[in-house]
Amino acid sequence: DGERFGVLTAYGGLPPFIHDDDLGLLEVMANQVAVLLRDRQLFAEVSEARAREETLRMMDDFFAAVAHDLKTPLTTILGQGQRLQRQLRRDQPIDPNAIESIVQQSVHMRRLVEDLLDDARERGGQYTGERVPTDLLALVRDVAAQAPTGRHEVVVEGSTAVEAPVDAERMRQVLTNLLENAVKYSPEGGRITISVTDTGDCADIAVTDQGIGIPPADVDTIFERFSRGSREPDRRFSGLGLGLYTCRRIVEEHGGRIEVASQLGAGSTFTVHIPMATAARMSGEAGYAQTGGGD
């Protein structure tokens, strides 16, 4: 098509430098190189187009998940609010279950918004926080008492305080996400166990459920941003794909790590490892800043 991809230059040592036969060979070589360059260019264009399509697909899926996950609690809040409104107009007793439902759905919606805002702050490098010695067992008990767990049985295992340097609100966000995740993927009335252990070097927090488990293909990507796994097409298990990603990032901010062990159909255990520190070491720390980007 006449498009120029480059110039092939040949040099000869003694005259005649280049014979006519040599010119023909060089022309064949130049054409072959041009074909290779054109193929490489086309491959790059196709790869770029596919990447754009995948990005658009992920954005479509993400916004659909946002709309669904915000609409569901809003529908409940609106319905229960209208129910309370009718009861007030008729001077009927207020149903405490309606109020409880409104509170639980509001908490759930707030968590979704917090995950979105947290992701935006993290990508913009705007997050700063302070780590102070915190009793993780007490924090776990507080989260378990306040989280909307429905009819699930939540058991906290641990008898003595386990202290580690953390940003308590950020760690609360991790624990809430893990507990709500366990509730979401567990059968109604299932048992969820949260254990807190001092291993010497680390404080370990393990959240174990009796849910549906994680497909092996999803285990390696489950902590990635916008990863929703093969379970997510079932709208019962809808989500933004930010919860576990947020957990991983917060834990890594603390110099720790998070891992999962799961058996399909038998449940999962998410374990958070937070490094311990002495009081003397903590007294020299004023805080820390997170300036990194996404994956």
Secondary structure, DSSP 8 states (H G I E B T S, - for coil): ------------SSSS-S-HHHHHHHHHHHHHHHHHHHHHHHHHHHHHHHHHHHHHHHHHHHHHHHHHHHHHHHHHHHHHHHHHHHHHHTT----HHHHHHHHHHHHHHHHHHHHHHHHHHHHTT-EEE--EEEEHHHHHHHHHHHS--TT-EEEEE-SS--EEEE-HHHHHHHHHHHHHHHHHTS-TT-EEEEEEEE-SSEEEEEEE--S----HHHHTTTTSTT--TTTTTSGGG---S-HHHHHHHHHHHTT-EEEEEEETTTEEEEEEEEE---HHHHHT---EEE-----
